[in-house]
Amino acid sequence: MKKYILLALFAVLATETISAQEINWITLEEAVKLQEKNPKKIMMDMYTSWCGPCKMLDRNTFSNKDVANYVNKHYYAVKFNAEGNDVVNFKDRTFKNPNYDPAKAKRRNSGHELARYFSIRSYPTIVFLDEKADFIAPIIGYKKPQQLELYLKMFKKNEHTGMDTQEKFNEYFKNFKPEFSQI
């Protein structure tokens, strides 16, 4: 009997693993290159290795099948360690982390020049760029799937362009009906 219970449990876990969606993460350079042939907006996850809410965003939000499906369909997704040591070529400039300390790879390190370019001061921050890789907005902090859905759909449909006051955003927020699952 135990064997059958374990077998059933394994089957359920295997099904869950197989059905899990993943976001197709690429580099910023790859995203910009892909925009040349197929224009889409860019969603860039600016994270750090030590950031607890960043890990929650990966575990709870980016692994949500509705989020993953929507992002993969409508955006180029970039994951960028804002305290890492990558060299990034963007907008005819080269961005580095000249004060990067490999001994601090798993804890607070020097901020990357690209993070400073986008004025990132806290993590996680999701940076949205338009189809020409121009800055739209930063979304600061941990977001649950339905909270992120609001921004994903608003930027995808360019509904942010008419929101020039807090009141207009508040009205949009109040009327927004989330469709993504919470888990």
Buried (B, 14 or more C-beta within 10 A) or exposed (E): EEEEEEEEEEEEEEEEEEEEBEBEBBBBBEBBEBBEEEEBBBBBBBBBBBBEBBBBBBEBBBBBBBBBEBBBEBBBBBBBBBBBBBEBEBEEEEBEBEEBEEEEBEEEBBBBBBBEBBEBEEBBBBBBBBEEBEEBEBBBEBBBBBBBBBBBBBBBEEBBEEBEEEEEBEEBEEEBEBEBEEE
